């Protein structure tokens, strides 16, 4: 459910060391030793500015808000994920490529045609993606597995009218795949894919890609999946201004969400070591089909798996990078999108008390490297 737009082939690599984060309005001065002093193991946040037909920008930030690497990008590629030490993208020739944090580019082989969705394992060494074909009148979709030292193979297939398999995420709790719509829907979707999939009743299952084991998740029948918490609780959206928690024992708790902040609900992502998840909402005032539309107003609440809920973060923000919005140390990265209400665009890297640096950036947050 990443919001990744069509992006880039890395044609050149430049970088700025030790430069404090600020609004990106052009190409800064650069040094070819961009990543020096920021080696493997240090968490770096990745953002991308991706105009349709002009060179783009990929930027790495330290958690203190320092811009540590800056890469010049060409148009024509899709950025797919960030995981481990890799930023994954698809070349126009259908090849999967990755740029490592030091600027090294890898060719990881062909993904094939008609790639729909992609997810990488948290360490960036394995990946799954889906393809689909509707030339026969029904839709045949498949989930493929690749990775370091692996022979690419299909691990799950489906042939069904207007329904496809789509990897949602590969988190610390496992890989999650949904039966979803084969074709797009009209409407206003301030959270992108998550909102669109709220229109269908496609359930989610947990996939062990290496063993090929599929585990049904009954909690997601009629409740759009958000994430799975560290204690096994599933957080999902049953419809309306509610979020639902389903414990590993099957206990179900429906929590009402405040309106108008949650006129539209969209995303939920869970912390790495605590039984806590984000819930994101939007008022819906940004619908461009309304001639009186205004800047969209986003908001984020925190829900614990015992059912408590509270607001978190500044006005106008939602989780920045899917499940990777929660950093390994438990910090939470929130994002104010360009054009959204509440203040200037950029990222907040917040500790549990809600304090931390603001990184002014008009790029889309993609994920984190470690």
Long-range contacts (C-beta under 8 A, 24 or more apart in sequence): 1-168, 1-169, 1-192, 1-193, 1-194, 1-197, 1-267, 1-322, 2-80, 2-81, 2-193, 2-321, 2-322, 2-366, 2-367, 3-191, 3-192, 3-193, 3-364, 4-78, 4-79, 4-80, 4-81, 4-364, 4-366, 5-50, 5-78, 5-79, 5-364, 6-50, 6-52, 6-76, 6-77, 6-78, 7-48, 7-50, 7-56, 7-73, 7-75, 7-77, 7-78, 7-79, 7-89, 8-48, 8-50, 8-56, 8-58, 8-73, 8-74, 8-75, 8-76, 8-77, 8-79, 8-89, 9-73, 9-74, 9-75, 9-76, 9-77, 9-89, 9-91, 9-92, 10-58, 10-71, 10-72, 10-73, 10-74, 10-89, 10-99, 10-105, 11-55, 11-72, 11-73, 11-74, 12-71, 12-72, 13-71, 13-72, 13-103, 14-70, 14-71, 14-72, 15-68, 15-69, 15-70, 15-71, 15-103, 16-67, 16-68, 16-69, 16-70, 17-68, 17-69, 18-66, 18-68, 19-66, 19-67, 19-68, 20-65, 20-66, 20-67, 21-61, 21-65, 21-66, 21-67, 21-346, 21-357, 21-359, 21-360, 21-361, 22-67, 22-360, 23-344, 23-346, 23-360, 23-361, 23-362, 24-49, 24-57, 24-59, 24-361, 24-362, 24-363, 27-57, 27-70, 27-72, 28-67, 28-70, 30-70, 34-68, 34-69, 34-70, 34-71, 34-103, 35-60, 35-68, 35-69, 35-101, 35-102, 35-103, 37-68, 38-62, 38-68, 38-69, 38-101, 40-85, 40-101, 40-370, 41-370, 42-370, 43-327, 43-328, 43-329, 43-368, 43-369, 43-370, 44-68, 44-69, 44-101, 44-368, 44-369, 44-370, 45-321, 45-333, 45-347, 45-349, 45-359, 45-365, 45-368, 46-82, 46-87, 46-365, 46-366, 46-367, 46-368, 46-369, 47-347, 47-361, 47-363, 47-364, 47-365, 47-366, 48-73, 48-79, 48-363, 48-364, 48-366, 49-362, 49-363, 49-364, 50-79, 50-363, 50-364, 51-75, 57-363, 58-87, 58-99, 58-366, 59-361, 59-363, 60-101, 60-369, 61-347, 61-359, 61-361, 63-327, 63-331, 63-349, 63-357, 64-357, 65-349, 65-357, 65-358, 65-359, 69-101, 69-103, 71-99, 71-103, 79-366, 80-118, 80-120, 80-129, 81-118, 81-119, 81-120, 81-127, 81-366, 81-367, 82-120, 82-124, 82-321, 82-324, 82-366, 82-367, 82-368, 82-369, 83-120, 83-121, 83-122, 83-123, 83-124, 83-127, 83-170, 83-367, 84-120, 84-121, 84-122, 84-123, 84-124, 84-125, 84-369, 84-370, 85-124, 85-369, 85-370, 86-120, 86-124, 86-369, 87-366, 87-367, 87-369, 88-118, 88-120, 88-124, 88-127, 90-115, 90-118, 96-127, 96-146, 98-124, 101-369, 108-146, 109-146, 109-152, 111-144, 112-144, 116-141, 116-164, 116-166, 117-166, 117-167, 117-168, 118-167, 119-167, 119-168, 119-169, 119-170, 119-175, 120-170, 121-147, 121-170, 121-175, 122-170, 122-171, 122-172, 126-150, 126-170, 126-209, 126-210, 127-170, 128-155, 128-167, 128-170, 128-175, 128-177, 128-207, 128-209, 129-167, 130-164, 130-165, 130-166, 130-167, 130-177, 132-164, 132-182, 134-182, 139-163, 139-164, 139-182, 141-165, 141-166, 141-182, 143-167, 143-177, 143-207, 143-209, 145-209, 145-210, 155-207, 155-209, 155-212, 156-207, 156-212, 156-214, 163-202, 168-204, 168-225, 169-227, 169-322, 169-323, 171-227, 171-228, 171-270, 171-323, 172-230, 172-272, 172-323, 173-227, 173-228, 173-229, 173-230, 173-232, 173-270, 174-206, 174-207, 174-208, 174-228, 175-206, 175-207, 175-208, 175-209, 176-204, 176-205, 176-206, 176-207, 176-225, 176-228, 177-204, 177-205, 177-207, 178-202, 178-203, 178-204, 178-220, 178-225, 179-203, 179-204, 188-264, 188-284, 188-286, 188-287, 188-288, 188-289, 190-264, 190-266, 190-282, 190-284, 190-286, 190-296, 190-298, 191-264, 191-266, 191-267, 191-280, 191-282, 191-318, 194-224, 194-226, 194-266, 194-267, 195-264, 195-266, 197-224, 198-224, 198-237, 198-239, 198-265, 198-266, 219-244, 219-246, 219-252, 226-267, 226-268, 226-269, 226-277, 226-279, 227-268, 227-269, 227-270, 227-277, 227-323, 228-270, 229-270, 229-271, 229-275, 229-276, 229-277, 229-305, 230-270, 230-271, 230-272, 230-273, 230-274, 230-275, 231-275, 231-305, 233-275, 233-305, 235-268, 235-270, 235-277, 235-279, 235-303, 236-268, 237-265, 237-268, 241-265, 241-281, 243-268, 243-279, 243-303, 245-303, 245-305, 245-307, 247-305, 253-307, 255-303, 255-307, 255-309, 257-281, 257-301, 257-309, 258-301, 260-284, 261-297, 261-299, 262-299, 266-318, 267-318, 267-319, 267-322, 268-303, 269-319, 269-322, 269-323, 269-325, 269-326, 270-323, 270-326, 271-326, 271-330, 271-332, 272-326, 272-327, 272-328, 272-330, 273-330, 274-330, 275-304, 275-305, 275-306, 276-302, 276-303, 276-304, 276-305, 277-302, 277-303, 277-305, 278-302, 278-303, 278-312, 278-318, 278-319, 278-325, 278-326, 278-332, 279-303, 279-309, 280-318, 280-319, 281-318, 282-318, 286-339, 286-340, 294-341, 295-339, 295-340, 295-341, 296-337, 296-339, 296-340, 296-341, 297-340, 297-341, 297-342, 298-336, 298-337, 298-340, 298-341, 298-342, 300-334, 312-350, 312-354, 313-348, 313-350, 313-354, 314-342, 314-343, 314-348, 315-341, 315-342, 315-343, 316-340, 316-341, 316-342, 316-343, 317-342, 317-348, 320-347, 320-365, 321-365, 321-366, 321-367, 321-368, 322-367, 324-367, 324-368, 327-368, 328-370, 331-356, 333-365, 333-368, 335-365, 338-362
